[in-house]
Amino acid sequence: MTLLNVTDTGATQANVSNHLRVLRRAGMIVLEPRGRYTYYRLVPETLEGAARQLTDLAARARATAATSRPC
């Protein structure tokens, strides 16, 4: 387990909190309150699903890279 705190990220507490909230709503992390601390854990299944979607998106982008369409 890798432990990080806000100072390790170089970001502000508010910025880290906002990112964690977005990741939590997306189901990519879950929180585990323990006393005065809160620990966050990645959800492997959600990350794997996102990886599959990104792989599919990359394949489509590669297949249509030479195609131009007007905006």
CHARMM internal coordinates of N, CA and C (Angstrom, degrees):
IC EDIT
DIST 1 N 1 CA 1.4373
DIST 1 CA 1 C 1.5221
ANGL 1 N 1 CA 1 C 108.12
DIST 1 C 2 N 1.3311
ANGL 1 CA 1 C 2 N 116.01
DIHE 1 N 1 CA 1 C 2 N 131.52
DIST 2 N 2 CA 1.4526
ANGL 1 C 2 N 2 CA 121.28
DIHE 1 CA 1 C 2 N 2 CA 176.90
DIST 2 CA 2 C 1.5143
ANGL 2 N 2 CA 2 C 108.54
DIHE 1 C 2 N 2 CA 2 C -98.45
DIST 2 C 3 N 1.2996
ANGL 2 CA 2 C 3 N 116.09
DIHE 2 N 2 CA 2 C 3 N 126.38
DIST 3 N 3 CA 1.4576
ANGL 2 C 3 N 3 CA 120.44
DIHE 2 CA 2 C 3 N 3 CA 178.40
DIST 3 CA 3 C 1.5169
ANGL 3 N 3 CA 3 C 109.24
DIHE 2 C 3 N 3 CA 3 C -103.14
DIST 3 C 4 N 1.3191
ANGL 3 CA 3 C 4 N 115.93
DIHE 3 N 3 CA 3 C 4 N 129.45
DIST 4 N 4 CA 1.4570
ANGL 3 C 4 N 4 CA 122.29
DIHE 3 CA 3 C 4 N 4 CA 176.91
DIST 4 CA 4 C 1.5120
ANGL 4 N 4 CA 4 C 108.57
DIHE 3 C 4 N 4 CA 4 C -126.96
DIST 4 C 5 N 1.3011
ANGL 4 CA 4 C 5 N 115.60
DIHE 4 N 4 CA 4 C 5 N 152.14
DIST 5 N 5 CA 1.4547
ANGL 4 C 5 N 5 CA 118.51
DIHE 4 CA 4 C 5 N 5 CA 168.90
DIST 5 CA 5 C 1.5210
ANGL 5 N 5 CA 5 C 107.77
DIHE 4 C 5 N 5 CA 5 C -126.32
DIST 5 C 6 N 1.3072
ANGL 5 CA 5 C 6 N 116.49
DIHE 5 N 5 CA 5 C 6 N 174.44
DIST 6 N 6 CA 1.4652
ANGL 5 C 6 N 6 CA 120.92
DIHE 5 CA 5 C 6 N 6 CA -173.57
DIST 6 CA 6 C 1.5195
ANGL 6 N 6 CA 6 C 111.47
DIHE 5 C 6 N 6 CA 6 C -57.05
DIST 6 C 7 N 1.3118
ANGL 6 CA 6 C 7 N 118.65
DIHE 6 N 6 CA 6 C 7 N -39.38
DIST 7 N 7 CA 1.4655
ANGL 6 C 7 N 7 CA 120.37
DIHE 6 CA 6 C 7 N 7 CA -178.23
DIST 7 CA 7 C 1.5223
ANGL 7 N 7 CA 7 C 112.04
DIHE 6 C 7 N 7 CA 7 C -64.22
DIST 7 C 8 N 1.3328
ANGL 7 CA 7 C 8 N 118.24
DIHE 7 N 7 CA 7 C 8 N -24.87
DIST 8 N 8 CA 1.4685
ANGL 7 C 8 N 8 CA 121.52
DIHE 7 CA 7 C 8 N 8 CA 177.34
DIST 8 CA 8 C 1.5306
ANGL 8 N 8 CA 8 C 111.85
DIHE 7 C 8 N 8 CA 8 C -69.13
DIST 8 C 9 N 1.3269
ANGL 8 CA 8 C 9 N 117.52
DIHE 8 N 8 CA 8 C 9 N -24.14
DIST 9 N 9 CA 1.4583
ANGL 8 C 9 N 9 CA 120.94
DIHE 8 CA 8 C 9 N 9 CA -175.41
DIST 9 CA 9 C 1.5165
ANGL 9 N 9 CA 9 C 113.45
DIHE 8 C 9 N 9 CA 9 C -87.25
DIST 9 C 10 N 1.3135
ANGL 9 CA 9 C 10 N 118.26
DIHE 9 N 9 CA 9 C 10 N -23.76
DIST 10 N 10 CA 1.4570
ANGL 9 C 10 N 10 CA 121.26
DIHE 9 CA 9 C 10 N 10 CA -175.50
DIST 10 CA 10 C 1.5241
ANGL 10 N 10 CA 10 C 111.96
DIHE 9 C 10 N 10 CA 10 C 78.97
DIST 10 C 11 N 1.3253
ANGL 10 CA 10 C 11 N 118.05
DIHE 10 N 10 CA 10 C 11 N 4.18
DIST 11 N 11 CA 1.4660
ANGL 10 C 11 N 11 CA 122.90
DIHE 10 CA 10 C 11 N 11 CA 179.87
DIST 11 CA 11 C 1.5281
ANGL 11 N 11 CA 11 C 109.31
DIHE 10 C 11 N 11 CA 11 C -102.45
DIST 11 C 12 N 1.3133
ANGL 11 CA 11 C 12 N 114.83
DIHE 11 N 11 CA 11 C 12 N 166.44
DIST 12 N 12 CA 1.4595
ANGL 11 C 12 N 12 CA 119.03
DIHE 11 CA 11 C 12 N 12 CA 176.59
DIST 12 CA 12 C 1.5320
ANGL 12 N 12 CA 12 C 110.01
DIHE 11 C 12 N 12 CA 12 C -77.74
DIST 12 C 13 N 1.3331
ANGL 12 CA 12 C 13 N 115.93
DIHE 12 N 12 CA 12 C 13 N 160.58
DIST 13 N 13 CA 1.4617
ANGL 12 C 13 N 13 CA 120.68
DIHE 12 CA 12 C 13 N 13 CA 177.76
DIST 13 CA 13 C 1.5255
ANGL 13 N 13 CA 13 C 110.46
DIHE 12 C 13 N 13 CA 13 C -58.48
DIST 13 C 14 N 1.3342
ANGL 13 CA 13 C 14 N 116.52
DIHE 13 N 13 CA 13 C 14 N -42.43
DIST 14 N 14 CA 1.4699
ANGL 13 C 14 N 14 CA 120.23
DIHE 13 CA 13 C 14 N 14 CA -179.07
DIST 14 CA 14 C 1.5239
ANGL 14 N 14 CA 14 C 110.96
DIHE 13 C 14 N 14 CA 14 C -63.07
DIST 14 C 15 N 1.3277
ANGL 14 CA 14 C 15 N 117.18
DIHE 14 N 14 CA 14 C 15 N -40.98
DIST 15 N 15 CA 1.4603
ANGL 14 C 15 N 15 CA 121.20
DIHE 14 CA 14 C 15 N 15 CA -179.66
DIST 15 CA 15 C 1.5202
ANGL 15 N 15 CA 15 C 110.82
DIHE 14 C 15 N 15 CA 15 C -64.86
DIST 15 C 16 N 1.3154
ANGL 15 CA 15 C 16 N 116.79
DIHE 15 N 15 CA 15 C 16 N -45.78
DIST 16 N 16 CA 1.4678
ANGL 15 C 16 N 16 CA 121.18
DIHE 15 CA 15 C 16 N 16 CA 178.75
DIST 16 CA 16 C 1.5256
ANGL 16 N 16 CA 16 C 110.00
DIHE 15 C 16 N 16 CA 16 C -62.00
DIST 16 C 17 N 1.3216
ANGL 16 CA 16 C 17 N 116.96
DIHE 16 N 16 CA 16 C 17 N -44.28
DIST 17 N 17 CA 1.4675
ANGL 16 C 17 N 17 CA 120.84
DIHE 16 CA 16 C 17 N 17 CA 179.99
DIST 17 CA 17 C 1.5243
ANGL 17 N 17 CA 17 C 111.06
DIHE 16 C 17 N 17 CA 17 C -60.70
DIST 17 C 18 N 1.3307
ANGL 17 CA 17 C 18 N 117.27
DIHE 17 N 17 CA 17 C 18 N -42.29
DIST 18 N 18 CA 1.4605
ANGL 17 C 18 N 18 CA 120.55
DIHE 17 CA 17 C 18 N 18 CA 178.81
DIST 18 CA 18 C 1.5218
ANGL 18 N 18 CA 18 C 111.58
DIHE 17 C 18 N 18 CA 18 C -63.74
DIST 18 C 19 N 1.3208
ANGL 18 CA 18 C 19 N 117.52
DIHE 18 N 18 CA 18 C 19 N -42.91
DIST 19 N 19 CA 1.4639
ANGL 18 C 19 N 19 CA 120.72
DIHE 18 CA 18 C 19 N 19 CA 178.47
DIST 19 CA 19 C 1.5286
ANGL 19 N 19 CA 19 C 110.79
DIHE 18 C 19 N 19 CA 19 C -64.33
DIST 19 C 20 N 1.3211
ANGL 19 CA 19 C 20 N 117.17
DIHE 19 N 19 CA 19 C 20 N -42.54
DIST 20 N 20 CA 1.4651
ANGL 19 C 20 N 20 CA 120.28
DIHE 19 CA 19 C 20 N 20 CA 178.97
DIST 20 CA 20 C 1.5284
ANGL 20 N 20 CA 20 C 110.78
DIHE 19 C 20 N 20 CA 20 C -63.14
DIST 20 C 21 N 1.3387
ANGL 20 CA 20 C 21 N 117.39
DIHE 20 N 20 CA 20 C 21 N -37.84
DIST 21 N 21 CA 1.4604
ANGL 20 C 21 N 21 CA 120.92
DIHE 20 CA 20 C 21 N 21 CA 178.31
DIST 21 CA 21 C 1.5299
ANGL 21 N 21 CA 21 C 110.49
DIHE 20 C 21 N 21 CA 21 C -62.52
DIST 21 C 22 N 1.3270
ANGL 21 CA 21 C 22 N 116.95
DIHE 21 N 21 CA 21 C 22 N -43.84
DIST 22 N 22 CA 1.4693
ANGL 21 C 22 N 22 CA 121.21
DIHE 21 CA 21 C 22 N 22 CA 179.46
DIST 22 CA 22 C 1.5243
ANGL 22 N 22 CA 22 C 110.19
DIHE 21 C 22 N 22 CA 22 C -63.70
DIST 22 C 23 N 1.3225
ANGL 22 CA 22 C 23 N 117.36
DIHE 22 N 22 CA 22 C 23 N -45.27
DIST 23 N 23 CA 1.4730
ANGL 22 C 23 N 23 CA 121.37
DIHE 22 CA 22 C 23 N 23 CA 179.42
DIST 23 CA 23 C 1.5282
ANGL 23 N 23 CA 23 C 111.04
DIHE 22 C 23 N 23 CA 23 C -63.26
DIST 23 C 24 N 1.3249
ANGL 23 CA 23 C 24 N 116.49
DIHE 23 N 23 CA 23 C 24 N -37.53
DIST 24 N 24 CA 1.4605
ANGL 23 C 24 N 24 CA 120.50
DIHE 23 CA 23 C 24 N 24 CA 178.70
DIST 24 CA 24 C 1.5202
ANGL 24 N 24 CA 24 C 110.82
DIHE 23 C 24 N 24 CA 24 C -66.40
DIST 24 C 25 N 1.3207
ANGL 24 CA 24 C 25 N 116.93
DIHE 24 N 24 CA 24 C 25 N -45.15
DIST 25 N 25 CA 1.4737
ANGL 24 C 25 N 25 CA 120.63
DIHE 24 CA 24 C 25 N 25 CA 179.12
DIST 25 CA 25 C 1.5211
ANGL 25 N 25 CA 25 C 111.69
DIHE 24 C 25 N 25 CA 25 C -63.70
DIST 25 C 26 N 1.3294
ANGL 25 CA 25 C 26 N 116.43
DIHE 25 N 25 CA 25 C 26 N -30.03
DIST 26 N 26 CA 1.4653
ANGL 25 C 26 N 26 CA 120.65
DIHE 25 CA 25 C 26 N 26 CA 178.44
DIST 26 CA 26 C 1.5256
ANGL 26 N 26 CA 26 C 111.47
DIHE 25 C 26 N 26 CA 26 C -80.60
DIST 26 C 27 N 1.3229
ANGL 26 CA 26 C 27 N 117.39
DIHE 26 N 26 CA 26 C 27 N -5.94
DIST 27 N 27 CA 1.4580
ANGL 26 C 27 N 27 CA 121.08
DIHE 26 CA 26 C 27 N 27 CA 179.54
DIST 27 CA 27 C 1.5187
ANGL 27 N 27 CA 27 C 113.57
DIHE 26 C 27 N 27 CA 27 C 78.15
DIST 27 C 28 N 1.3237
ANGL 27 CA 27 C 28 N 117.62
DIHE 27 N 27 CA 27 C 28 N 16.02
DIST 28 N 28 CA 1.4643
ANGL 27 C 28 N 28 CA 120.72
DIHE 27 CA 27 C 28 N 28 CA -178.35
DIST 28 CA 28 C 1.5206
ANGL 28 N 28 CA 28 C 112.80
DIHE 27 C 28 N 28 CA 28 C -86.56
DIST 28 C 29 N 1.3314
ANGL 28 CA 28 C 29 N 116.53
DIHE 28 N 28 CA 28 C 29 N -20.68
DIST 29 N 29 CA 1.4616
ANGL 28 C 29 N 29 CA 120.59
DIHE 28 CA 28 C 29 N 29 CA 176.66
DIST 29 CA 29 C 1.5191
ANGL 29 N 29 CA 29 C 109.29
DIHE 28 C 29 N 29 CA 29 C -137.11
DIST 29 C 30 N 1.3074
ANGL 29 CA 29 C 30 N 115.96
DIHE 29 N 29 CA 29 C 30 N 157.17
DIST 30 N 30 CA 1.4589
ANGL 29 C 30 N 30 CA 122.13
DIHE 29 CA 29 C 30 N 30 CA 171.61
DIST 30 CA 30 C 1.5171
ANGL 30 N 30 CA 30 C 107.26
DIHE 29 C 30 N 30 CA 30 C -127.05
DIST 30 C 31 N 1.3203
ANGL 30 CA 30 C 31 N 116.12
DIHE 30 N 30 CA 30 C 31 N 149.80
DIST 31 N 31 CA 1.4563
ANGL 30 C 31 N 31 CA 118.37
DIHE 30 CA 30 C 31 N 31 CA 179.58
DIST 31 CA 31 C 1.5142
ANGL 31 N 31 CA 31 C 110.57
DIHE 30 C 31 N 31 CA 31 C -102.55
DIST 31 C 32 N 1.3177
ANGL 31 CA 31 C 32 N 114.63
DIHE 31 N 31 CA 31 C 32 N 150.31
DIST 32 N 32 CA 1.4550
ANGL 31 C 32 N 32 CA 121.89
DIHE 31 CA 31 C 32 N 32 CA 178.80
DIST 32 CA 32 C 1.5201
ANGL 32 N 32 CA 32 C 108.08
DIHE 31 C 32 N 32 CA 32 C -131.26
DIST 32 C 33 N 1.3517
ANGL 32 CA 32 C 33 N 117.50
DIHE 32 N 32 CA 32 C 33 N 97.42
DIST 33 N 33 CA 1.4577
ANGL 32 C 33 N 33 CA 119.67
DIHE 32 CA 32 C 33 N 33 CA 177.87
DIST 33 CA 33 C 1.5268
ANGL 33 N 33 CA 33 C 110.48
DIHE 32 C 33 N 33 CA 33 C -69.59
DIST 33 C 34 N 1.3135
ANGL 33 CA 33 C 34 N 115.45
DIHE 33 N 33 CA 33 C 34 N 132.67
DIST 34 N 34 CA 1.4725
ANGL 33 C 34 N 34 CA 121.08
DIHE 33 CA 33 C 34 N 34 CA 177.01
DIST 34 CA 34 C 1.5276
ANGL 34 N 34 CA 34 C 107.95
DIHE 33 C 34 N 34 CA 34 C -139.44
DIST 34 C 35 N 1.3162
ANGL 34 CA 34 C 35 N 115.37
DIHE 34 N 34 CA 34 C 35 N 100.18
DIST 35 N 35 CA 1.4634
ANGL 34 C 35 N 35 CA 119.32
DIHE 34 CA 34 C 35 N 35 CA -178.73
DIST 35 CA 35 C 1.5158
ANGL 35 N 35 CA 35 C 110.12
DIHE 34 C 35 N 35 CA 35 C 64.60
DIST 35 C 36 N 1.3299
ANGL 35 CA 35 C 36 N 116.08
DIHE 35 N 35 CA 35 C 36 N -129.10
DIST 36 N 36 CA 1.4709
ANGL 35 C 36 N 36 CA 119.31
DIHE 35 CA 35 C 36 N 36 CA -179.52
DIST 36 CA 36 C 1.5189
ANGL 36 N 36 CA 36 C 113.09
DIHE 35 C 36 N 36 CA 36 C -87.38
DIST 36 C 37 N 1.3136
ANGL 36 CA 36 C 37 N 117.49
DIHE 36 N 36 CA 36 C 37 N 2.78
DIST 37 N 37 CA 1.4655
ANGL 36 C 37 N 37 CA 121.62
DIHE 36 CA 36 C 37 N 37 CA -178.94
DIST 37 CA 37 C 1.5219
ANGL 37 N 37 CA 37 C 110.15
DIHE 36 C 37 N 37 CA 37 C -113.07
DIST 37 C 38 N 1.3170
ANGL 37 CA 37 C 38 N 115.31
DIHE 37 N 37 CA 37 C 38 N 155.27
DIST 38 N 38 CA 1.4583
ANGL 37 C 38 N 38 CA 121.74
DIHE 37 CA 37 C 38 N 38 CA 173.51
DIST 38 CA 38 C 1.5146
ANGL 38 N 38 CA 38 C 107.29
DIHE 37 C 38 N 38 CA 38 C -123.95
DIST 38 C 39 N 1.3143
ANGL 38 CA 38 C 39 N 115.64
DIHE 38 N 38 CA 38 C 39 N 127.07
DIST 39 N 39 CA 1.4591
ANGL 38 C 39 N 39 CA 121.52
DIHE 38 CA 38 C 39 N 39 CA 178.52
DIST 39 CA 39 C 1.5168
ANGL 39 N 39 CA 39 C 109.04
DIHE 38 C 39 N 39 CA 39 C -106.32
DIST 39 C 40 N 1.3161
ANGL 39 CA 39 C 40 N 116.07
DIHE 39 N 39 CA 39 C 40 N 143.93
DIST 40 N 40 CA 1.4615
ANGL 39 C 40 N 40 CA 121.78
DIHE 39 CA 39 C 40 N 40 CA -179.98
DIST 40 CA 40 C 1.5204
ANGL 40 N 40 CA 40 C 109.00
DIHE 39 C 40 N 40 CA 40 C -115.23
DIST 40 C 41 N 1.3393
ANGL 40 CA 40 C 41 N 115.45
DIHE 40 N 40 CA 40 C 41 N 138.42
DIST 41 N 41 CA 1.4571
ANGL 40 C 41 N 41 CA 120.91
DIHE 40 CA 40 C 41 N 41 CA -179.17
DIST 41 CA 41 C 1.5209
ANGL 41 N 41 CA 41 C 108.68
DIHE 40 C 41 N 41 CA 41 C -125.88
DIST 41 C 42 N 1.3224
ANGL 41 CA 41 C 42 N 115.99
DIHE 41 N 41 CA 41 C 42 N 136.25
DIST 42 N 42 CA 1.4627
ANGL 41 C 42 N 42 CA 121.03
DIHE 41 CA 41 C 42 N 42 CA 175.67
DIST 42 CA 42 C 1.5197
ANGL 42 N 42 CA 42 C 109.84
DIHE 41 C 42 N 42 CA 42 C -70.34
DIST 42 C 43 N 1.3275
ANGL 42 CA 42 C 43 N 117.11
DIHE 42 N 42 CA 42 C 43 N 147.59
DIST 43 N 43 CA 1.4638
ANGL 42 C 43 N 43 CA 123.03
DIHE 42 CA 42 C 43 N 43 CA 176.52
DIST 43 CA 43 C 1.5290
ANGL 43 N 43 CA 43 C 107.03
DIHE 42 C 43 N 43 CA 43 C -104.27
DIST 43 C 44 N 1.3383
ANGL 43 CA 43 C 44 N 117.89
DIHE 43 N 43 CA 43 C 44 N 101.58
DIST 44 N 44 CA 1.4718
ANGL 43 C 44 N 44 CA 121.33
DIHE 43 CA 43 C 44 N 44 CA -173.70
DIST 44 CA 44 C 1.5174
ANGL 44 N 44 CA 44 C 114.01
DIHE 43 C 44 N 44 CA 44 C -55.79
DIST 44 C 45 N 1.3289
ANGL 44 CA 44 C 45 N 118.15
DIHE 44 N 44 CA 44 C 45 N -40.20
DIST 45 N 45 CA 1.4665
ANGL 44 C 45 N 45 CA 120.98
DIHE 44 CA 44 C 45 N 45 CA -177.23
DIST 45 CA 45 C 1.5343
ANGL 45 N 45 CA 45 C 111.07
DIHE 44 C 45 N 45 CA 45 C -62.49
DIST 45 C 46 N 1.3162
ANGL 45 CA 45 C 46 N 116.54
DIHE 45 N 45 CA 45 C 46 N -41.36
DIST 46 N 46 CA 1.4634
ANGL 45 C 46 N 46 CA 120.29
DIHE 45 CA 45 C 46 N 46 CA 179.20
DIST 46 CA 46 C 1.5195
ANGL 46 N 46 CA 46 C 110.49
DIHE 45 C 46 N 46 CA 46 C -66.87
DIST 46 C 47 N 1.3236
ANGL 46 CA 46 C 47 N 116.86
DIHE 46 N 46 CA 46 C 47 N -41.42
DIST 47 N 47 CA 1.4623
ANGL 46 C 47 N 47 CA 120.79
DIHE 46 CA 46 C 47 N 47 CA 178.49
DIST 47 CA 47 C 1.5204
ANGL 47 N 47 CA 47 C 111.07
DIHE 46 C 47 N 47 CA 47 C -64.02
DIST 47 C 48 N 1.3217
ANGL 47 CA 47 C 48 N 116.94
DIHE 47 N 47 CA 47 C 48 N -39.15
DIST 48 N 48 CA 1.4645
ANGL 47 C 48 N 48 CA 120.39
DIHE 47 CA 47 C 48 N 48 CA 178.44
DIST 48 CA 48 C 1.5256
ANGL 48 N 48 CA 48 C 110.72
DIHE 47 C 48 N 48 CA 48 C -64.94
DIST 48 C 49 N 1.3287
ANGL 48 CA 48 C 49 N 116.82
DIHE 48 N 48 CA 48 C 49 N -40.06
DIST 49 N 49 CA 1.4601
ANGL 48 C 49 N 49 CA 120.46
DIHE 48 CA 48 C 49 N 49 CA 177.53
DIST 49 CA 49 C 1.5233
ANGL 49 N 49 CA 49 C 111.22
DIHE 48 C 49 N 49 CA 49 C -63.47
DIST 49 C 50 N 1.3252
ANGL 49 CA 49 C 50 N 116.55
DIHE 49 N 49 CA 49 C 50 N -42.65
DIST 50 N 50 CA 1.4669
ANGL 49 C 50 N 50 CA 120.57
DIHE 49 CA 49 C 50 N 50 CA 177.72
DIST 50 CA 50 C 1.5223
ANGL 50 N 50 CA 50 C 110.53
DIHE 49 C 50 N 50 CA 50 C -63.99
DIST 50 C 51 N 1.3292
ANGL 50 CA 50 C 51 N 116.89
DIHE 50 N 50 CA 50 C 51 N -38.90
DIST 51 N 51 CA 1.4672
ANGL 50 C 51 N 51 CA 120.80
DIHE 50 CA 50 C 51 N 51 CA 178.83
DIST 51 CA 51 C 1.5247
ANGL 51 N 51 CA 51 C 110.71
DIHE 50 C 51 N 51 CA 51 C -63.12
DIST 51 C 52 N 1.3368
ANGL 51 CA 51 C 52 N 116.98
DIHE 51 N 51 CA 51 C 52 N -40.84
DIST 52 N 52 CA 1.4720
ANGL 51 C 52 N 52 CA 120.47
DIHE 51 CA 51 C 52 N 52 CA 177.71
DIST 52 CA 52 C 1.5315
ANGL 52 N 52 CA 52 C 110.57
DIHE 51 C 52 N 52 CA 52 C -63.00
DIST 52 C 53 N 1.3207
ANGL 52 CA 52 C 53 N 116.62
DIHE 52 N 52 CA 52 C 53 N -43.98
DIST 53 N 53 CA 1.4640
ANGL 52 C 53 N 53 CA 119.92
DIHE 52 CA 52 C 53 N 53 CA -179.81
DIST 53 CA 53 C 1.5310
ANGL 53 N 53 CA 53 C 110.99
DIHE 52 C 53 N 53 CA 53 C -63.97
DIST 53 C 54 N 1.3279
ANGL 53 CA 53 C 54 N 117.10
DIHE 53 N 53 CA 53 C 54 N -40.32
DIST 54 N 54 CA 1.4642
ANGL 53 C 54 N 54 CA 120.10
DIHE 53 CA 53 C 54 N 54 CA 178.49
DIST 54 CA 54 C 1.5226
ANGL 54 N 54 CA 54 C 111.56
DIHE 53 C 54 N 54 CA 54 C -67.61
DIST 54 C 55 N 1.3220
ANGL 54 CA 54 C 55 N 116.91
DIHE 54 N 54 CA 54 C 55 N -36.59
DIST 55 N 55 CA 1.4632
ANGL 54 C 55 N 55 CA 120.86
DIHE 54 CA 54 C 55 N 55 CA 176.76
DIST 55 CA 55 C 1.5237
ANGL 55 N 55 CA 55 C 110.13
DIHE 54 C 55 N 55 CA 55 C -63.31
DIST 55 C 56 N 1.3395
ANGL 55 CA 55 C 56 N 117.11
DIHE 55 N 55 CA 55 C 56 N -44.08
DIST 56 N 56 CA 1.4689
ANGL 55 C 56 N 56 CA 121.43
DIHE 55 CA 55 C 56 N 56 CA 177.33
DIST 56 CA 56 C 1.5297
ANGL 56 N 56 CA 56 C 111.03
DIHE 55 C 56 N 56 CA 56 C -62.58
DIST 56 C 57 N 1.3258
ANGL 56 CA 56 C 57 N 116.52
DIHE 56 N 56 CA 56 C 57 N -42.28
DIST 57 N 57 CA 1.4620
ANGL 56 C 57 N 57 CA 120.68
DIHE 56 CA 56 C 57 N 57 CA 179.03
DIST 57 CA 57 C 1.5260
ANGL 57 N 57 CA 57 C 111.15
DIHE 56 C 57 N 57 CA 57 C -63.18
DIST 57 C 58 N 1.3355
ANGL 57 CA 57 C 58 N 116.87
DIHE 57 N 57 CA 57 C 58 N -41.63
DIST 58 N 58 CA 1.4678
ANGL 57 C 58 N 58 CA 120.92
DIHE 57 CA 57 C 58 N 58 CA 178.15
DIST 58 CA 58 C 1.5231
ANGL 58 N 58 CA 58 C 110.86
DIHE 57 C 58 N 58 CA 58 C -63.41
DIST 58 C 59 N 1.3218
ANGL 58 CA 58 C 59 N 117.27
DIHE 58 N 58 CA 58 C 59 N -40.01
DIST 59 N 59 CA 1.4662
ANGL 58 C 59 N 59 CA 120.96
DIHE 58 CA 58 C 59 N 59 CA 179.20
DIST 59 CA 59 C 1.5275
ANGL 59 N 59 CA 59 C 110.57
DIHE 58 C 59 N 59 CA 59 C -64.30
DIST 59 C 60 N 1.3354
ANGL 59 CA 59 C 60 N 116.92
DIHE 59 N 59 CA 59 C 60 N -42.23
DIST 60 N 60 CA 1.4727
ANGL 59 C 60 N 60 CA 119.54
DIHE 59 CA 59 C 60 N 60 CA 177.85
DIST 60 CA 60 C 1.5177
ANGL 60 N 60 CA 60 C 111.26
DIHE 59 C 60 N 60 CA 60 C -65.74
DIST 60 C 61 N 1.3268
ANGL 60 CA 60 C 61 N 116.97
DIHE 60 N 60 CA 60 C 61 N -39.80
DIST 61 N 61 CA 1.4664
ANGL 60 C 61 N 61 CA 120.57
DIHE 60 CA 60 C 61 N 61 CA 179.11
DIST 61 CA 61 C 1.5225
ANGL 61 N 61 CA 61 C 110.55
DIHE 60 C 61 N 61 CA 61 C -63.86
DIST 61 C 62 N 1.3268
ANGL 61 CA 61 C 62 N 115.76
DIHE 61 N 61 CA 61 C 62 N -40.37
DIST 62 N 62 CA 1.4658
ANGL 61 C 62 N 62 CA 120.67
DIHE 61 CA 61 C 62 N 62 CA 178.48
DIST 62 CA 62 C 1.5255
ANGL 62 N 62 CA 62 C 110.61
DIHE 61 C 62 N 62 CA 62 C -63.88
DIST 62 C 63 N 1.3401
ANGL 62 CA 62 C 63 N 116.36
DIHE 62 N 62 CA 62 C 63 N -41.27
DIST 63 N 63 CA 1.4642
ANGL 62 C 63 N 63 CA 121.55
DIHE 62 CA 62 C 63 N 63 CA -176.94
DIST 63 CA 63 C 1.5246
ANGL 63 N 63 CA 63 C 112.07
DIHE 62 C 63 N 63 CA 63 C -69.93
DIST 63 C 64 N 1.3029
ANGL 63 CA 63 C 64 N 117.20
DIHE 63 N 63 CA 63 C 64 N -27.24
DIST 64 N 64 CA 1.4756
ANGL 63 C 64 N 64 CA 120.06
DIHE 63 CA 63 C 64 N 64 CA -176.74
DIST 64 CA 64 C 1.5250
ANGL 64 N 64 CA 64 C 112.75
DIHE 63 C 64 N 64 CA 64 C -112.15
DIST 64 C 65 N 1.3210
ANGL 64 CA 64 C 65 N 117.27
DIHE 64 N 64 CA 64 C 65 N 14.77
DIST 65 N 65 CA 1.4697
ANGL 64 C 65 N 65 CA 121.22
DIHE 64 CA 64 C 65 N 65 CA -175.31
DIST 65 CA 65 C 1.5289
ANGL 65 N 65 CA 65 C 112.08
DIHE 64 C 65 N 65 CA 65 C -60.87
DIST 65 C 66 N 1.3059
ANGL 65 CA 65 C 66 N 117.85
DIHE 65 N 65 CA 65 C 66 N -33.22
DIST 66 N 66 CA 1.4673
ANGL 65 C 66 N 66 CA 121.38
DIHE 65 CA 65 C 66 N 66 CA -177.16
DIST 66 CA 66 C 1.5302
ANGL 66 N 66 CA 66 C 112.33
DIHE 65 C 66 N 66 CA 66 C -87.00
DIST 66 C 67 N 1.3327
ANGL 66 CA 66 C 67 N 116.79
DIHE 66 N 66 CA 66 C 67 N -5.42
DIST 67 N 67 CA 1.4510
ANGL 66 C 67 N 67 CA 120.92
DIHE 66 CA 66 C 67 N 67 CA -177.86
DIST 67 CA 67 C 1.5259
ANGL 67 N 67 CA 67 C 110.64
DIHE 66 C 67 N 67 CA 67 C -88.63
DIST 67 C 68 N 1.3108
ANGL 67 CA 67 C 68 N 115.88
DIHE 67 N 67 CA 67 C 68 N 131.94
DIST 68 N 68 CA 1.4755
ANGL 67 C 68 N 68 CA 120.90
DIHE 67 CA 67 C 68 N 68 CA 176.94
DIST 68 CA 68 C 1.5048
ANGL 68 N 68 CA 68 C 108.55
DIHE 67 C 68 N 68 CA 68 C -116.03
DIST 68 C 69 N 1.3298
ANGL 68 CA 68 C 69 N 115.29
DIHE 68 N 68 CA 68 C 69 N 136.73
DIST 69 N 69 CA 1.4592
ANGL 68 C 69 N 69 CA 120.27
DIHE 68 CA 68 C 69 N 69 CA 175.30
DIST 69 CA 69 C 1.5195
ANGL 69 N 69 CA 69 C 107.82
DIHE 68 C 69 N 69 CA 69 C -131.80
DIST 69 C 70 N 1.3272
ANGL 69 CA 69 C 70 N 116.14
DIHE 69 N 69 CA 69 C 70 N 143.11
DIST 70 N 70 CA 1.4736
ANGL 69 C 70 N 70 CA 118.08
DIHE 69 CA 69 C 70 N 70 CA 177.34
DIST 70 CA 70 C 1.5286
ANGL 70 N 70 CA 70 C 110.49
DIHE 69 C 70 N 70 CA 70 C -68.03
DIST 70 C 71 N 1.2760
ANGL 70 CA 70 C 71 N 115.58
DIHE 70 N 70 CA 70 C 71 N 149.81
DIST 71 N 71 CA 1.4803
ANGL 70 C 71 N 71 CA 120.45
DIHE 70 CA 70 C 71 N 71 CA 178.30
DIST 71 CA 71 C 1.4899
ANGL 71 N 71 CA 71 C 111.33
DIHE 70 C 71 N 71 CA 71 C -82.75
END
COOR INIT
IC SEED 1 N 1 CA 1 C
IC BUILD
